[in-house]
Amino acid sequence: MKKYIRLILLFMLIVVAAQTHAQQNEASLRERLARKQQDQQNQQNQSLPNLTLRAQKKNRSLTQDISSATWTREIYRFLDMTKGKNAALYYPIQPVGDKMNLYTLIFKLMSEGNLTGYKFLDGREDFTDNNKEDFKDVLEKLEIPYEKQGNTFKINEYDIPSNEVLGYYVKEVWYFDQRQSVVDIKTIALCPVVFRQDDFGIGAERLPQFWIPYESIRPYAARMPIMTSDKNNVMDKTIDDFFRLHLFEGEIYKTTNLENKLLSEKYPSPDALKAAQENIEKELRTFDKGLWVTNDSVYVKPNEPKKKAKTKTSKKTSSKSTSFSARDRRM
């Protein structure tokens, strides 16, 4: 009898030991998975590197001083991310390694306190402390969960609505600096535009977010590579190159005017609006051609027809002067 009791106890001990070992293995597996997920989360939410002194110096050297410009014209454009040329700013929608799209870059910089946005005031931009955008308000308007840590905000990258940012407002100034004989374009500010379905689900509503002074984000944009062509996958351009070289396609929706009106308000019909936009583009592109005086002595008009040289023809004498009568011949 005692022998059976010992066997039963031994069997129970073996079962308990096996269960304990399995539980330990399961707990260890859960811990490993949790650590892996935490590492992945930390890698995804890693902070952007701070600017080096070299990057700050380069940013100052790229700053375009227009204080001495003798002619300027402020242009407002809308960049549609669904158009092919602008897709470089939209993809990748989710970060891939250290590569991210423009909105994710802006969002992360603002959450870390390294970038300041300003309230969207179309035509009355004021980049002063009175118009600073509170990033907490931005998060709450977009219904994004967050955890505040001091002056920074901890956000899951998958909650950043970069897929809904289907457009940007861009303010730029075309200028002529007579002192340096330069005609150029300076990007002043960017404004992300979120497209969300309205309450009735009929159409998408444009929600301008905030203005970002371009010089504030340029040091980071200059280090973010992008692919500008499906046929050439080499990332030989940066976000800064994209704006500095004017590689985007942007529709003019406003020019600075005394009435602060949109072009659509001044030209209600679609045909008149399109004609006005094309006329403004033409004026901007041809402005520099009228600045320089051409030396007429060396200027040759293209495709000018050559004048044919006149040839001398001998005059034909009348028959009266060359013929003689029979009487004349006899004399």
Secondary structure, DSSP 8 states (H G I E B T S, - for coil): -HHHHHHHHHHHHHHHHHHHHHHHHHHHHHHHHHHHHHHHHHHHT-------HHHHHHHHHH----TT-SEEEEEEEEEETTSGGGGGGT--SS-BTTB--HHHHHHHHHHTTS---B---TT----SGGGB--HHHHHHHTT---EEETTEEE--GGGS-GGGEEEEEEEEEEEEETTTTEEEEEEEEEEEEEEEE-TTSSSEEEEE--BEEHHHHHHHHTT-EE---SS-----EEHHHHHHTT-S-EEEEEE--TT---HHHH--SHHHHHHHHHHHHHHHHHGGGGTS---TTT---TT---------------HHHH---HHHHH-
